[in-house]
Amino acid sequence: MTKTTLRKAGGSAITTVPALISDSLKLNIGDELTWEIENGKVILKALKPVRKKSKLDDLLDKFEASQNVRSLEDEQWLNSAPRGKELL
């Protein structure tokens, strides 16, 4: 559990978002948040979706072998000699 203190700023009460929370939600300055009250508890939600890290196996499952078919143009380019000062 993380604890913060309400402070007065103009006519509003403000608080900070602890680094532990902003880091885990990948929040940045300027991101929008929503505040809700549910069963006597305050629920704070980020409006942007939290990006899930992809696993290599999940990415490879989406890959179809048919997408890896080389065209005649691809083969000619791969088999051609360098034309400039490319490093091999």
Secondary structure, DSSP 8 states (H G I E B T S, - for coil): ------EEETTEEE----HHHHHHTT--TT--EEEEEETTEEEEEESS-------HHHHHHH--GGGG---HHHHHHHHS---SS---
